[in-house]
Amino acid sequence: MPLLLSGVVTPSVRRNAQTGAEEPQPFAREAKYFAESRVLHRTVRAVLEGVDKSGALVGTIMHISAEINLGAELLRAGLGRIADWSVQLSSEPALLRQAEAGAKGARLN
């Protein structure tokens, strides 16, 4: 079951219903690669923080060995933005806002 990152929204890749072709938003592939390269085949800790309107789980993913918050890292790299509807569910909203502000200040992605 997928886990939505609390407080973070990233660009997505949508599939065209008529043609079946993938239509990525700007930086969607970069954001996916960034996230996968940090958590795929690694031990992570998922902190469940809530459920959205459609019943999807919302939480934080932490890398065990370095205690790195994946959502904050995506924001710090400029590959996402704050999701106001779920930032209040996050245990570290100030960290997320600071990460986004740093990326905006540096004009990343």
MMTF fields as JSON, N, C-alpha, C and O atoms, coordinates in Angstrom:
{
  "mmtfVersion": "1.0.0",
  "mmtfProducer": "UNKNOWN",
  "numBonds": 435,
  "numAtoms": 436,
  "numGroups": 109,
  "numChains": 1,
  "numModels": 1,
  "chainsPerModel": [1],
  "groupsPerChain": [109],
  "chainIdList": ["A"],
  "bondAtomList": [4, 2, 8, 6, 12, 10, 16, 14, 20, 18, 24, 22, 28, 26, 32, 30, 36, 34, 40, 38, 44, 42, 48, 46, 52, 50, 56, 54, 60, 58, 64, 62, 68, 66, 72, 70, 76, 74, 80, 78, 84, 82, 88, 86, 92, 90, 96, 94, 100, 98, 104, 102, 108, 106, 112, 110, 116, 114, 120, 118, 124, 122, 128, 126, 132, 130, 136, 134, 140, 138, 144, 142, 148, 146, 152, 150, 156, 154, 160, 158, 164, 162, 168, 166, 172, 170, 176, 174, 180, 178, 184, 182, 188, 186, 192, 190, 196, 194, 200, 198, 204, 202, 208, 206, 212, 210, 216, 214, 220, 218, 224, 222, 228, 226, 232, 230, 236, 234, 240, 238, 244, 242, 248, 246, 252, 250, 256, 254, 260, 258, 264, 262, 268, 266, 272, 270, 276, 274, 280, 278, 284, 282, 288, 286, 292, 290, 296, 294, 300, 298, 304, 302, 308, 306, 312, 310, 316, 314, 320, 318, 324, 322, 328, 326, 332, 330, 336, 334, 340, 338, 344, 342, 348, 346, 352, 350, 356, 354, 360, 358, 364, 362, 368, 366, 372, 370, 376, 374, 380, 378, 384, 382, 388, 386, 392, 390, 396, 394, 400, 398, 404, 402, 408, 406, 412, 410, 416, 414, 420, 418, 424, 422, 428, 426, 432, 430],
  "bondOrderList": [1, 1, 1, 1, 1, 1, 1, 1, 1, 1, 1, 1, 1, 1, 1, 1, 1, 1, 1, 1, 1, 1, 1, 1, 1, 1, 1, 1, 1, 1, 1, 1, 1, 1, 1, 1, 1, 1, 1, 1, 1, 1, 1, 1, 1, 1, 1, 1, 1, 1, 1, 1, 1, 1, 1, 1, 1, 1, 1, 1, 1, 1, 1, 1, 1, 1, 1, 1, 1, 1, 1, 1, 1, 1, 1, 1, 1, 1, 1, 1, 1, 1, 1, 1, 1, 1, 1, 1, 1, 1, 1, 1, 1, 1, 1, 1, 1, 1, 1, 1, 1, 1, 1, 1, 1, 1, 1, 1],
  "groupList": [{"groupName": "MET", "atomNameList": ["N", "CA", "C", "O"], "elementList": ["N", "C", "C", "O"], "formalChargeList": [0, 0, 0, 0], "bondAtomList": [1, 0, 2, 1, 3, 2], "bondOrderList": [1, 1, 2], "singleLetterCode": "M", "chemCompType": "L-PEPTIDE LINKING"}, {"groupName": "PRO", "atomNameList": ["N", "CA", "C", "O"], "elementList": ["N", "C", "C", "O"], "formalChargeList": [0, 0, 0, 0], "bondAtomList": [1, 0, 2, 1, 3, 2], "bondOrderList": [1, 1, 2], "singleLetterCode": "P", "chemCompType": "L-PEPTIDE LINKING"}, {"groupName": "LEU", "atomNameList": ["N", "CA", "C", "O"], "elementList": ["N", "C", "C", "O"], "formalChargeList": [0, 0, 0, 0], "bondAtomList": [1, 0, 2, 1, 3, 2], "bondOrderList": [1, 1, 2], "singleLetterCode": "L", "chemCompType": "L-PEPTIDE LINKING"}, {"groupName": "SER", "atomNameList": ["N", "CA", "C", "O"], "elementList": ["N", "C", "C", "O"], "formalChargeList": [0, 0, 0, 0], "bondAtomList": [1, 0, 2, 1, 3, 2], "bondOrderList": [1, 1, 2], "singleLetterCode": "S", "chemCompType": "L-PEPTIDE LINKING"}, {"groupName": "GLY", "atomNameList": ["N", "CA", "C", "O"], "elementList": ["N", "C", "C", "O"], "formalChargeList": [0, 0, 0, 0], "bondAtomList": [1, 0, 2, 1, 3, 2], "bondOrderList": [1, 1, 2], "singleLetterCode": "G", "chemCompType": "PEPTIDE LINKING"}, {"groupName": "VAL", "atomNameList": ["N", "CA", "C", "O"], "elementList": ["N", "C", "C", "O"], "formalChargeList": [0, 0, 0, 0], "bondAtomList": [1, 0, 2, 1, 3, 2], "bondOrderList": [1, 1, 2], "singleLetterCode": "V", "chemCompType": "L-PEPTIDE LINKING"}, {"groupName": "THR", "atomNameList": ["N", "CA", "C", "O"], "elementList": ["N", "C", "C", "O"], "formalChargeList": [0, 0, 0, 0], "bondAtomList": [1, 0, 2, 1, 3, 2], "bondOrderList": [1, 1, 2], "singleLetterCode": "T", "chemCompType": "L-PEPTIDE LINKING"}, {"groupName": "ARG", "atomNameList": ["N", "CA", "C", "O"], "elementList": ["N", "C", "C", "O"], "formalChargeList": [0, 0, 0, 0], "bondAtomList": [1, 0, 2, 1, 3, 2], "bondOrderList": [1, 1, 2], "singleLetterCode": "R", "chemCompType": "L-PEPTIDE LINKING"}, {"groupName": "ASN", "atomNameList": ["N", "CA", "C", "O"], "elementList": ["N", "C", "C", "O"], "formalChargeList": [0, 0, 0, 0], "bondAtomList": [1, 0, 2, 1, 3, 2], "bondOrderList": [1, 1, 2], "singleLetterCode": "N", "chemCompType": "L-PEPTIDE LINKING"}, {"groupName": "ALA", "atomNameList": ["N", "CA", "C", "O"], "elementList": ["N", "C", "C", "O"], "formalChargeList": [0, 0, 0, 0], "bondAtomList": [1, 0, 2, 1, 3, 2], "bondOrderList": [1, 1, 2], "singleLetterCode": "A", "chemCompType": "L-PEPTIDE LINKING"}, {"groupName": "GLN", "atomNameList": ["N", "CA", "C", "O"], "elementList": ["N", "C", "C", "O"], "formalChargeList": [0, 0, 0, 0], "bondAtomList": [1, 0, 2, 1, 3, 2], "bondOrderList": [1, 1, 2], "singleLetterCode": "Q", "chemCompType": "L-PEPTIDE LINKING"}, {"groupName": "GLU", "atomNameList": ["N", "CA", "C", "O"], "elementList": ["N", "C", "C", "O"], "formalChargeList": [0, 0, 0, 0], "bondAtomList": [1, 0, 2, 1, 3, 2], "bondOrderList": [1, 1, 2], "singleLetterCode": "E", "chemCompType": "L-PEPTIDE LINKING"}, {"groupName": "PHE", "atomNameList": ["N", "CA", "C", "O"], "elementList": ["N", "C", "C", "O"], "formalChargeList": [0, 0, 0, 0], "bondAtomList": [1, 0, 2, 1, 3, 2], "bondOrderList": [1, 1, 2], "singleLetterCode": "F", "chemCompType": "L-PEPTIDE LINKING"}, {"groupName": "LYS", "atomNameList": ["N", "CA", "C", "O"], "elementList": ["N", "C", "C", "O"], "formalChargeList": [0, 0, 0, 0], "bondAtomList": [1, 0, 2, 1, 3, 2], "bondOrderList": [1, 1, 2], "singleLetterCode": "K", "chemCompType": "L-PEPTIDE LINKING"}, {"groupName": "TYR", "atomNameList": ["N", "CA", "C", "O"], "elementList": ["N", "C", "C", "O"], "formalChargeList": [0, 0, 0, 0], "bondAtomList": [1, 0, 2, 1, 3, 2], "bondOrderList": [1, 1, 2], "singleLetterCode": "Y", "chemCompType": "L-PEPTIDE LINKING"}, {"groupName": "HIS", "atomNameList": ["N", "CA", "C", "O"], "elementList": ["N", "C", "C", "O"], "formalChargeList": [0, 0, 0, 0], "bondAtomList": [1, 0, 2, 1, 3, 2], "bondOrderList": [1, 1, 2], "singleLetterCode": "H", "chemCompType": "L-PEPTIDE LINKING"}, {"groupName": "ASP", "atomNameList": ["N", "CA", "C", "O"], "elementList": ["N", "C", "C", "O"], "formalChargeList": [0, 0, 0, 0], "bondAtomList": [1, 0, 2, 1, 3, 2], "bondOrderList": [1, 1, 2], "singleLetterCode": "D", "chemCompType": "L-PEPTIDE LINKING"}, {"groupName": "ILE", "atomNameList": ["N", "CA", "C", "O"], "elementList": ["N", "C", "C", "O"], "formalChargeList": [0, 0, 0, 0], "bondAtomList": [1, 0, 2, 1, 3, 2], "bondOrderList": [1, 1, 2], "singleLetterCode": "I", "chemCompType": "L-PEPTIDE LINKING"}, {"groupName": "TRP", "atomNameList": ["N", "CA", "C", "O"], "elementList": ["N", "C", "C", "O"], "formalChargeList": [0, 0, 0, 0], "bondAtomList": [1, 0, 2, 1, 3, 2], "bondOrderList": [1, 1, 2], "singleLetterCode": "W", "chemCompType": "L-PEPTIDE LINKING"}],
  "groupTypeList": [0, 1, 2, 2, 2, 3, 4, 5, 5, 6, 1, 3, 5, 7, 7, 8, 9, 10, 6, 4, 9, 11, 11, 1, 10, 1, 12, 9, 7, 11, 9, 13, 14, 12, 9, 11, 3, 7, 5, 2, 15, 7, 6, 5, 7, 9, 5, 2, 11, 4, 5, 16, 13, 3, 4, 9, 2, 5, 4, 6, 17, 0, 15, 17, 3, 9, 11, 17, 8, 2, 4, 9, 11, 2, 2, 7, 9, 4, 2, 4, 7, 17, 9, 16, 18, 3, 5, 10, 2, 3, 3, 11, 1, 9, 2, 2, 7, 10, 9, 11, 9, 4, 9, 13, 4, 9, 7, 2, 8],
  "groupIdList": [1, 2, 3, 4, 5, 6, 7, 8, 9, 10, 11, 12, 13, 14, 15, 16, 17, 18, 19, 20, 21, 22, 23, 24, 25, 26, 27, 28, 29, 30, 31, 32, 33, 34, 35, 36, 37, 38, 39, 40, 41, 42, 43, 44, 45, 46, 47, 48, 49, 50, 51, 52, 53, 54, 55, 56, 57, 58, 59, 60, 61, 62, 63, 64, 65, 66, 67, 68, 69, 70, 71, 72, 73, 74, 75, 76, 77, 78, 79, 80, 81, 82, 83, 84, 85, 86, 87, 88, 89, 90, 91, 92, 93, 94, 95, 96, 97, 98, 99, 100, 101, 102, 103, 104, 105, 106, 107, 108, 109],
  "secStructList": [7, 7, 3, 3, 3, 6, 6, 3, 3, 7, 7, 7, 3, 3, 3, 7, 6, 6, 6, 7, 7, 3, 3, 3, 7, 6, 6, 2, 2, 2, 2, 2, 2, 2, 2, 2, 2, 2, 2, 6, 6, 1, 7, 3, 3, 3, 3, 3, 3, 3, 3, 7, 6, 6, 1, 7, 3, 3, 3, 3, 3, 3, 3, 6, 6, 6, 6, 3, 3, 2, 2, 2, 2, 2, 2, 2, 6, 6, 1, 7, 3, 3, 7, 2, 2, 2, 2, 6, 6, 1, 1, 7, 2, 2, 2, 2, 2, 2, 2, 2, 2, 2, 2, 2, 2, 6, 6, 7, 7],
  "xCoordList": [0.853, 0.0, 0.895, 1.83, 0.624, 1.445, 1.275, 0.239, 2.334, 2.339, 2.594, 3.628, 1.661, 1.854, 2.752, 2.57, 3.717, 4.603, 3.843, 3.291, 3.813, 3.077, 3.792, 4.998, 3.025, 3.539, 4.238, 4.697, 4.339, 5.112, 4.295, 3.613, 4.365, 3.799, 4.902, 5.59, 5.057, 6.083, 5.416, 4.255, 6.132, 5.567, 5.278, 5.935, 4.304, 3.928, 3.988, 4.076, 3.936, 3.863, 2.465, 2.074, 1.716, 0.357, 0.329, 1.107, -0.558, -0.71, -1.937, -3.02, -1.76, -2.84, -3.813, -3.409, -5.076, -6.086, -6.315, -6.607, -6.187, -6.452, -5.269, -5.443, -4.076, -2.904, -2.087, -1.34, -2.225, -1.44, -0.031, 0.748, 0.303, 1.637, 1.778, 0.817, 2.995, 3.265, 3.479, 4.146, 2.905, 3.038, 3.588, 2.817, 4.908, 5.493, 5.396, 5.545, 5.147, 5.24, 6.727, 7.552, 7.091, 8.505, 9.112, 8.522, 10.272, 11.059, 10.435, 10.887, 9.41, 8.772, 9.729, 9.832, 10.414, 11.346, 12.52, 12.989, 12.994, 14.098, 13.691, 14.466, 12.457, 11.968, 11.827, 12.168, 11.325, 11.171, 12.53, 12.706, 13.487, 14.829, 15.469, 16.092, 15.317, 15.878, 15.364, 16.138, 14.042, 13.438, 13.851, 14.225, 13.785, 14.137, 15.59, 15.898, 16.48, 17.904, 18.227, 19.267, 17.355, 17.614, 16.928, 17.346, 15.885, 15.164, 15.07, 14.825, 15.259, 15.111, 16.188, 17.378, 15.77, 16.65, 17.425, 18.538, 16.847, 17.465, 16.453, 15.245, 16.962, 16.086, 15.605, 16.406, 14.287, 13.688, 12.654, 12.201, 12.309, 11.269, 10.133, 10.341, 8.944, 7.763, 6.981, 6.572, 6.778, 6.022, 4.654, 4.527, 3.631, 2.276, 1.701, 1.704, 1.203, 0.732, -0.723, -1.262, -1.365, -2.764, -3.253, -2.557, -4.484, -5.143, -5.808, -6.403, -5.711, -6.352, -7.82, -8.321, -8.514, -9.951, -10.286, -11.341, -9.395, -9.674, -9.192, -9.313, -8.649, -8.222, -6.765, -6.332, -5.987, -4.561, -3.789, -4.108, -2.777, -1.95, -1.04, -0.517, -0.853, 0.007, 1.034, 0.684, 2.305, 3.339, 4.685, 4.809, 5.691, 7.064, 7.918, 7.736, 8.845, 9.799, 11.163, 11.663, 11.754, 13.063, 14.063, 13.771, 15.236, 16.323, 16.896, 17.278, 16.962, 17.334, 18.735, 18.899, 19.744, 21.12, 21.459, 22.232, 20.901, 21.261, 20.134, 20.319, 18.969, 17.8, 17.495, 17.3, 17.458, 17.17, 15.692, 15.175, 15.021, 13.615, 13.524, 13.982, 12.947, 12.87, 12.113, 12.535, 11.024, 10.26, 11.066, 11.029, 11.793, 12.628, 13.741, 14.093, 14.297, 15.361, 14.828, 15.504, 13.632, 13.019, 12.793, 13.051, 12.313, 12.091, 13.411, 13.511, 14.418, 15.734, 16.358, 17.075, 16.081, 16.612, 15.752, 16.095, 14.656, 13.778, 12.919, 12.455, 12.696, 11.932, 10.522, 9.875, 10.056, 8.71, 8.329, 9.102, 7.127, 6.663, 5.801, 5.373, 5.558, 4.752, 3.307, 2.737, 2.733, 1.31, 0.601, 0.656, -0.061, -0.684, -1.702, -1.858, -2.402, -3.431, -2.848, -3.537, -1.587, -1.032, 0.157, 0.665, 0.607, 1.762, 1.422, 2.301, 0.155, -0.237, -0.183, -0.124, -0.202, -0.074, 1.369, 1.629, 2.301, 3.722, 4.192, 3.723, 5.131, 5.704, 6.759, 7.159, 7.218, 8.251, 7.896, 8.627, 6.796, 6.415, 7.434, 7.621, 8.087, 9.082, 10.274, 10.805, 10.694, 11.796, 11.434, 12.259, 10.206, 9.767, 9.704, 10.143, 9.167, 9.076, 10.463, 10.694, 11.379, 12.752, 13.443, 14.166, 13.227, 13.829, 13.311, 14.084, 12.001, 11.432, 11.952, 12.261, 12.049, 12.541, 13.985, 14.362, 14.792, 16.182, 16.286, 17.117, 15.452, 15.464, 14.961, 15.484, 13.946, 13.438, 14.5, 14.703, 15.17, 16.22, 17.369, 17.96, 17.68, 18.752, 18.254, 19.041, 16.937, 16.292, 16.589, 16.959, 16.416, 16.645, 15.39, 14.287, 15.569, 14.507, 13.22, 12.227],
  "yCoordList": [-1.179, 0.0, 1.237, 1.317, 2.2, 3.404, 4.271, 4.259, 5.022, 5.949, 7.335, 7.569, 8.264, 9.644, 10.327, 10.148, 11.107, 11.825, 13.004, 13.825, 13.091, 14.177, 15.502, 15.623, 16.482, 17.823, 18.051, 19.164, 17.03, 17.15, 16.675, 15.653, 17.417, 16.973, 17.126, 18.146, 16.102, 16.112, 16.037, 15.64, 16.413, 16.285, 14.819, 13.925, 14.578, 13.194, 12.904, 13.809, 11.618, 11.153, 10.593, 9.634, 11.193, 10.728, 9.998, 10.306, 9.044, 8.29, 8.825, 8.933, 9.156, 9.64, 8.485, 7.419, 8.686, 7.624, 7.186, 6.017, 8.104, 7.766, 7.082, 6.079, 7.615, 7.081, 6.106, 5.291, 6.188, 5.337, 5.854, 5.228, 6.996, 7.575, 8.252, 8.804, 8.201, 8.874, 10.357, 10.743, 11.188, 12.632, 13.153, 13.45, 13.264, 13.711, 15.226, 15.984, 15.648, 17.056, 17.398, 16.494, 18.689, 19.042, 18.491, 18.622, 17.887, 17.317, 16.076, 15.645, 15.495, 14.3, 13.117, 12.423, 12.885, 11.749, 11.949, 10.995, 13.182, 13.484, 13.234, 12.686, 13.645, 13.442, 11.954, 11.509, 11.188, 9.744, 9.085, 8.276, 9.421, 8.848, 9.232, 8.396, 10.492, 10.99, 10.168, 9.725, 9.971, 9.222, 7.756, 7.19, 7.142, 5.726, 5.469, 4.473, 6.353, 6.132, 6.227, 5.735, 6.85, 6.987, 5.93, 5.703, 5.281, 4.319, 2.91, 1.971, 2.734, 1.419, 0.464, 0.779, -0.695, -1.731, -1.255, -1.716, -0.348, 0.127, -0.028, -0.097, -0.078, -0.158, 1.244, 2.144, 1.419, 2.711, 2.528, 1.421, 3.633, 3.632, 4.509, 5.676, 3.949, 4.703, 5.098, 4.242, 6.382, 6.909, 7.311, 8.303, 6.541, 6.837, 7.987, 7.963, 9.001, 10.203, 10.537, 11.474, 9.791, 10.059, 9.35, 8.523, 9.698, 9.13, 10.285, 11.161, 10.292, 11.37, 11.041, 10.016, 11.911, 11.738, 10.426, 9.84, 9.968, 8.749, 7.488, 6.394, 7.621, 6.462, 6.081, 5.066, 6.871, 6.589, 6.978, 7.97, 6.192, 6.472, 7.665, 7.823, 8.502, 9.675, 9.552, 9.262, 9.775, 9.655, 10.154, 10.785, 9.854, 10.267, 9.028, 8.028, 9.093, 8.006, 8.499, 9.514, 7.764, 8.111, 7.021, 5.833, 7.422, 6.482, 6.122, 7.011, 4.836, 4.382, 4.82, 5.395, 4.564, 4.789, 6.263, 6.606, 7.14, 8.548, 9.415, 10.618, 8.824, 9.569, 10.742, 11.871, 10.46, 11.474, 11.399, 10.324, 12.536, 12.639, 12.781, 13.783, 11.803, 11.809, 13.027, 13.628, 13.4, 14.557, 15.841, 16.651, 16.03, 17.227, 17.243, 18.306, 16.087, 16.013, 16.351, 17.03, 15.889, 16.246, 17.755, 18.361, 18.355, 19.799, 20.551, 21.539, 20.095, 20.735, 20.734, 21.666, 19.687, 19.574, 20.317, 20.358, 20.893, 21.624, 20.719, 21.137, 19.486, 18.52, 18.303, 17.308, 19.218, 19.133, 20.473, 21.431, 20.514, 21.722, 21.304, 20.155, 22.252, 21.989, 21.713, 22.436, 20.667, 20.362, 20.846, 20.202, 21.988, 22.605, 21.702, 21.752, 20.867, 20.018, 18.951, 18.486, 18.554, 17.479, 17.902, 17.101, 19.146, 19.564, 19.575, 19.379, 19.804, 19.802, 18.402, 18.26, 17.357, 15.988, 15.63, 14.719, 16.344, 16.045, 16.336, 17.265, 15.511, 15.731, 16.832, 17.334, 17.216, 18.244, 19.28, 19.413, 20.016, 20.98, 22.112, 22.608, 22.526, 23.602, 23.162, 23.956, 21.913, 21.379, 21.39, 21.754, 20.991, 20.972, 22.383, 22.607, 23.326, 24.709, 25.319, 26.056, 25.015, 25.513, 24.923, 25.631, 23.641, 22.982, 23.603, 23.852, 23.854, 24.465, 25.89, 26.297, 26.641, 28.02, 28.051, 28.933, 27.095, 27.028, 26.758, 27.356, 25.863, 25.544, 26.726, 27.003, 27.423, 28.6, 29.695, 30.359, 29.874, 30.901, 30.621, 31.542, 29.342, 28.943, 28.768, 28.492, 28.931, 28.782, 27.429, 27.33, 26.373, 25.014, 24.483, 24.592, 23.917, 23.25, 24.031, 23.616],
  "zCoordList": [0.0, 0.0, 0.0, 0.796, -0.878, -0.935, 0.31, 0.975, 0.593, 1.721, 1.163, 0.537, 1.38, 0.965, 1.985, 3.189, 1.516, 2.431, 3.031, 2.299, 4.343, 4.986, 4.76, 4.974, 4.328, 4.127, 2.809, 2.552, 1.955, 0.717, -0.471, -0.396, -1.566, -2.834, -3.88, -3.93, -4.708, -5.747, -7.116, -7.215, -8.173, -9.513, -9.821, -9.286, -10.674, -10.956, -12.449, -13.278, -12.762, -14.14, -14.334, -13.668, -15.245, -15.515, -16.848, -17.751, -16.962, -18.203, -18.945, -18.37, -20.215, -21.058, -21.291, -21.756, -20.974, -21.078, -22.52, -22.773, -23.456, -24.858, -25.53, -26.222, -25.333, -26.029, -25.19, -25.732, -23.883, -22.994, -22.756, -22.037, -23.355, -23.205, -21.847, -21.312, -21.295, -20.031, -20.287, -21.247, -19.415, -19.517, -18.184, -17.271, -18.069, -16.801, -16.629, -17.588, -15.399, -15.074, -14.99, -14.854, -15.07, -14.956, -13.664, -12.592, -13.768, -12.671, -12.03, -10.969, -12.651, -12.085, -12.062, -11.051, -13.145, -13.206, -12.256, -11.635, -12.142, -11.23, -9.774, -8.99, -9.42, -8.054, -7.744, -6.648, -8.71, -8.506, -8.319, -7.408, -9.171, -9.059, -7.73, -7.076, -7.329, -6.073, -4.896, -4.047, -4.856, -3.748, -3.781, -2.754, -4.957, -5.063, -4.695, -4.04, -5.107, -4.829, -3.347, -2.91, -2.571, -1.145, -0.283, 0.852, -0.797, 0.047, -0.513, 0.243, -1.823, -2.421, -1.901, -1.95, -1.405, -0.859, 0.367, 0.619, 1.117, 2.358, 3.488, 3.26, 4.678, 5.835, 6.171, 6.422, 6.172, 6.49, 7.598, 7.887, 8.189, 9.22, 8.714, 8.381, 8.658, 8.243, 9.488, 10.273, 9.659, 10.793, 10.263, 9.546, 10.617, 10.146, 10.957, 12.187, 10.239, 10.921, 10.647, 11.236, 9.769, 9.492, 8.252, 7.663, 7.866, 6.692, 5.958, 6.587, 4.613, 3.865, 3.599, 4.062, 2.852, 2.591, 1.894, 2.14, 1.032, 0.276, 0.973, 0.421, 2.171, 2.94, 2.763, 3.307, 2.011, 1.83, 3.086, 3.741, 3.413, 4.577, 4.316, 3.213, 5.328, 5.241, 6.357, 7.501, 6.022, 7.045, 6.573, 5.523, 7.378, 7.116, 6.925, 7.62, 5.986, 5.793, 6.233, 5.748, 7.158, 7.702, 7.341, 7.479, 6.881, 6.635, 7.999, 8.759, 8.321, 9.657, 10.073, 11.149, 9.253, 9.682, 9.863, 10.758, 9.037, 9.12, 9.676, 9.863, 9.943, 10.413, 9.487, 9.938, 8.193, 7.184, 6.821, 6.516, 6.855, 6.493, 4.969, 4.418, 4.291, 2.83, 2.31, 1.322, 2.937, 2.494, 2.563, 1.637, 3.653, 3.796, 2.761, 2.251, 2.446, 1.44, 0.051, -0.721, -0.273, -1.554, -1.649, -2.689, -0.566, -0.55, -0.642, -1.369, 0.084, 0.096, -1.303, -1.669, -2.078, -3.438, -4.46, -5.642, -4.025, -4.933, -5.79, -6.85, -5.357, -6.143, -5.605, -5.932, -4.795, -4.253, -3.652, -3.67, -3.126, -2.428, -1.25, -1.146, -0.372, 0.821, 0.403, -0.414, 0.97, 0.786, 2.049, 3.096, 1.928, 3.101, 3.786, 5.006, 2.998, 3.592, 4.516, 5.425, 4.3, 5.129, 5.983, 6.768, 5.843, 6.641, 8.132, 8.971, 8.459, 9.87, 10.473, 11.695, 9.627, 10.115, 10.435, 11.22, 9.828, 9.988, 11.407, 12.064, 11.857, 13.188, 13.156, 14.206, 11.948, 11.819, 10.752, 9.771, 10.915, 9.885, 9.726, 8.615, 10.796, 10.7, 9.851, 9.075, 9.991, 9.193, 7.714, 6.876, 7.388, 6.006, 5.423, 4.294, 6.178, 5.694, 5.506, 4.547, 6.413, 6.309, 5.075, 4.373, 4.809, 3.645, 2.353, 1.429, 2.286, 1.09, 0.905, -0.215, 1.985, 1.899, 1.411, 0.638, 1.856, 1.408, -0.082, -0.765, -0.592, -2.026, -2.847, -3.927, -2.337, -3.057, -3.074, -4.09, -1.945, -1.871, -2.828, -3.392, -3.006, -3.91, -5.348, -6.253, -5.55, -6.862, -7.489, -8.659, -6.668, -7.142, -7.822, -7.288, -8.985, -9.764, -9.723, -10.321]
}
